[in-house]
Amino acid sequence: MTESVLDLPLREVRDADEYVRAAMEWHFNPATGSPFWLSRAASFDFDPRSDVKSHDDLVLFPNVANELRDVPIEDLIPRGYGDNPPIVGAYESGGTTGAPKRVVILGDWWENLLGALHPHLDELGVPRGVNWLAMAPGGPHVVFETMRRWARDRGGVAFFIDLDPRWVKKLIAAGKTDEADAYMTHLFDQTRFLLRTQKIGVLMITGPMLARLAQHDDLVDLVREQVSTIMWGGATIDPDTRDLIRTEVFPGIKLIGGLGSTMIGGGPVLERPGTVDMPVFDPLSPAITFSVVNPKTREKVPYGERGQVIMNHVSKSMLLPNNLERDLAVRVEALPGLVGDAIAEVFPVQVFDDEDVIEGVY
């Protein structure tokens, strides 16, 4: 494979538009592109290789995310990787708005992503040399793989409590709140046992489960005794709850937010260092970028105003541009040198793709 700007570590890419042009050549050249995109391009009224010249031109693409519910994974892998592509795994979205969508994570992107995120973890003060406890979705979800690698790369071991968000959403949708509560009690029983028997320095947990954990005095005491950092992700926490957890329930423990999405290639995008109120999430540009738009006009809203989030993933291994997500957020100016918007106060819409959005626990 020919070396190009697409092979550079994300932090070394200086020209985002050059990066986008290289990606268009890679993904839409018959010799290197994936069967999915080469076939899909036949329906376009533009030529990605000649007409998509900058990051802003990604708006030309249709939103194909829903098509990823039933595409064979082999059709998503660029031909340029040859007969033995470095597959890390095939991973699914949470299925909040219907049947789950599916992406393939390849090894070069995975290493590039981790290479960008570890310095960010250091900037946020996440310790090295400690074990992690993750209460998060397993099975087809990428977050387990992320936590396993983070803990290992940073000198620790990851312990897991397998949370099934789809089952909880089904229970809630069916009005079976007692069963949902019983399931969450089952998860906390496992949490209690691990915290009593293992040395845990980092707790990774979803926002709603963190809020529930804070209601159990014995679990709060166990976390206070040994955990130095709590990372929350998945479903969001409202500002008042986050402030209460940060200042009264777990004072002195670092509380760090992560914005994860399978559809942006794994993630998560971590909050900006120095955040005091609700966290700000900067793009991992030029590969992962956000826009905050008026959902009716698709025009960007002014900074400080709320709109719907469009996510773009552009890398050598994966292409998913102009994907209108189910989240609303406040548009924030990104840090210097980054393309796209930063986002804050991220919360889901109530209805998306004609489906009621039930966050549940993730």
N, C-alpha and C positions, 0 to 999 in steps of 0.2 A: 504494500500500500504506500502511495506517495505521501511524504510528509507535507503537511499544510498547516495553516493557521488553526484548523480544526483539531490538530494534535497537540496544541500548546496547552499548558495548564491555564485554567480560567483567569487566574490573576495576572497572567502574562499577556493576555490579548489586549492590544492597544487600540485596535480599530474595529468596532462592532459591525460596521457596514461591510468591511472586507470579510469578516467572519461569516456574515449572512450570505454574501455572494458565494463564498467557498462552499457553504452548506447547500445552496441551491444547485451548484454544479455537481456536487456529490450525490444528492438525493434524486436528481432528475436526469442524470446521465444514465443511459441504458446499461452501461457497463458496471455502474456502481450503485445505482438506486435500488430501493426495495420494490418488490412486485406490487405492493399496495399503492405506493405513491406513483410509480410509473403508470399504472393502470388508471389511477384517479386523475392524473394530469390530463388525460384525454378529454375530460369534461370541462376543463378550465377555459376561460376566454382570455387567458394571458399565458405567457411562457415564463415559468419561474426562472429559467436560466438567463433570460435576457431582461425581464421586466422587474424582477425583485432585486433591487440594487442596494437596499438599505433596510435597517431594522423597521423603519416606518412602513415599508412596503409589505410587511407581513399581513397587513389588513386586507390584502388582495385575496388571501386564502379563505375558502369556506371553512366553517367549523365542522370537522369530521369526527369529533370525539365520540359521538354516538355510534359511529360505524365500528368502533373498536370493541363493541360488545360481542361480535361474532367473527372477526377476522382471524384466520389461522395465524398463529404467531410467526410461522415461517415466512409469511408474506410481509411481515413488518421489519425483517432484517435486511439491511442494505447488502446487495450482491457483492459490493466491494470488499466485504469481510471474507469472502471465499467459502470453501466447503465446511470449515470448522470455526464458525464465529465464536468469540469468547463469551458465551452466555452465562450470566450470573443467575438469572431466573426469569420466569414469567410471573407477573404480579397483577393483582386486580384492585380496582377501586372499591370503595366501601359499599357500593350498591344502594346508596341513599335514594337515588332517583330512578330505580329500576334495576334491570339486570346489570351486573358489574361490567365495567370496561377493563380492557386488558392491554398491558404493554410488556415489552421485553427489555430487560436491563442488560447491557453488554459490559464486559469487563473494563474497557478503556474509559467509558463514561463513568463507571462506578469509582474507579481510582481517581479520576479527575474531580469528581464531586467530593469524595472524601478528602482529597488533598486541599480543596478549597474550604471545607467545613472545619477541619481540625484547627487551623489557626484562629478561626472565628470562635470555636469553643474555648481556646486559650485566652482570647481577648475578653470573653465573658467570665473568665475565672473558673471554668469547669475543671475540677482537679484531675490529675493523672494518678495512676497507681492505686485506684480504688475500684471496688466492684460496683456494678450497676444492677438495679432491680427495675424491670420494665413491666408495667401492667398495660399491655397493648395488644392489638389484634395480631394473631399469628397466621398460620395457614397460608392463604394466598396473598397476604398483605406484606408490603416491602418493609414496614417499620421494624419487624423482628430482625431482618437481615441487617438493617441500619444499626440497631442497638447492639447487636452481636459484634459487628465490626468496630463500632466506636469503643466499646468496652475493651475489646482485645487490643486494638491499636494503641489505646491509651494506658495499657498495662494492668487491666483488670479482667474480671469475668462477669458475664451477664447472666443474671437469673431472670426467669420469665414467668409471668402469670398470663395465661392465654385468655384474652378477652374476645368474645365473639360479638361484634357490634351488630351484625345482621340479625342475630337471634333476639337481641334486646329491642331492636327497632320493630321486629314483628310482634313481640309481646306488647310493646307500647301501642302500636297501631291497632291491635286487637283489644285494647283496653284491659290487658292482663297485667296491671301494675303490680299486683301482689307477687306474681311470678317473676317479674323483672326485678323487684326488690330482693326476692329470695336468691336470684342469680347473682346479684351484686354482693349480697352477704357471703355467698360462696367464694367470690373473688377476694373479699376482704379477709376471710378466714385463712386463705393461702398467703396473703400479704403479711398477716400477723405472724404466721409461723416462720416465714423467711426472715422477717426483721428480727425475730427473737433468736434465730439460730445462725445467721450469717452476717458478716461484716459488709454493710452497704454504705457507699459514699454518695451515690447518685441515684435518685428515684426518678424514673421516667413514667409519666402517668397522663391520661387524658384529662382535659379540663373538668368535665362533669364528675369524673371519679375522684379527682382531687378535692372538689367541693364536698363530695360525700364523705371522703376520708376524714376531712376536717371536723366532721360531726361525731367521730369516735375518739373519745379522750385517750383510750389506751393506745390507739394507732398514732395519734398525735405525739404522745410521749415517746413511742418507739422511734418515730422519725426524728424527733428533736435530739434523741440520744446520740445518733450516729450519722444521719444524712446531712451533708453540707450543701448539696445542690438538688433542687427539684426542677425538672424539666417537664413542662406540660405542652401537649399538642393535640392534634385531632380537633374535636369540637372545642369551641371557644369558652372562655370565662368572661362574664360581664365585669365591667370595671370595678364596681363596688365589691364584688366577691373577691376579685384578684387583690384589691387593696387590703381587704380584711385578712386574707390568707397571708399576705406579705408582711403586714405590720403587726398583727395580733396573734395569729395562729402559729406562724413559723417565722418569728422575727430573728434576724441574723442568718437565716438560710437563704442562699441565692435562689431566686425564682425566675426561671428563664422560659420564655415562650418559643415554640417552634411551629411554623406553618408548613404542614406536610401535605403533599398531594401526589398520588401515584401518577396522575396525568401530567405532572411537570417533571417526571423522571426520577421520582423517589424522594428527593429532599431529605430532611426538611430544611426550609429556609429559616434561619435563626434570627431572633430579634436583634435590633441595633444595640450595641453596647452603650450604656449610659441611660437607657430607658428608665423612666421613673413611673410614669402613668401607664396607660395601655401601650404595649410594645409596638414599635415600628418595624416592619419587615422590608428590608431592601432586596432588590433583585440580585440573583447570582448571574448578572449579565456577563457576556452576551447570551449565555445558554438558557437561563431561566429569567424571564422578564414579565412584568405586569403592566396593565393599563387599567385605569378606572374610568368607566364610561357611563353615559346615560344609556340604559338598556334599550330605549326606543330608537334613539338616533345613532348610537354607537360613537358619538362625539365625546371626547374627554371632558370630564367635569372639572371645574376649577379646583385648585389646591385647597384642601380644607373641607371640601364637600364630599358627600357620600355618593357612590355609584356602584355599578356592578363590575366585578373583576374579570378581565380578560387575561389569560395566562398564555405565554408562548414558551415552547421548548424547542430549541434549535441546537443540535449537536451532531457529531458525526454518526452516532448510533441511532438517533431518534429524532423525529420531526413531528411536532404537534403545535402548529401556529394558530393564533386567533381563536382560542378555545374559550368561549364564554362560560365562566364557572358559575356555581350556584351561590357564590358568596357576594355580599355587599361589603364595601370597605370605604374608609376615608382616604382620599388621594393625598399623598405626601410627597414632597420633592425628594428624590433619591440622593444619596451621597454623591459628591463630585466624582466624575469618571465612570459612573454607572448609567446605563441606558434604561429607559422605561421609568415607571413610577415606583415609589415605595408605597406601602399600604399599612393602614392601622385600623383598629376597631373592626376586625373582620367577623361578620356574622352572616348566617345563611339567609337566603330569601325564603319565604314561606311556601311558595310553589315554584317548581322548576321542571321544565319539559312536561307540563300538565300532571306532575306528581307532587303530592304533599311532601315537604321536606321534614323528615324526622331525624334529628341529630342523635338522640338517645345518649350514648356514652362515647361516641367517636364521630 
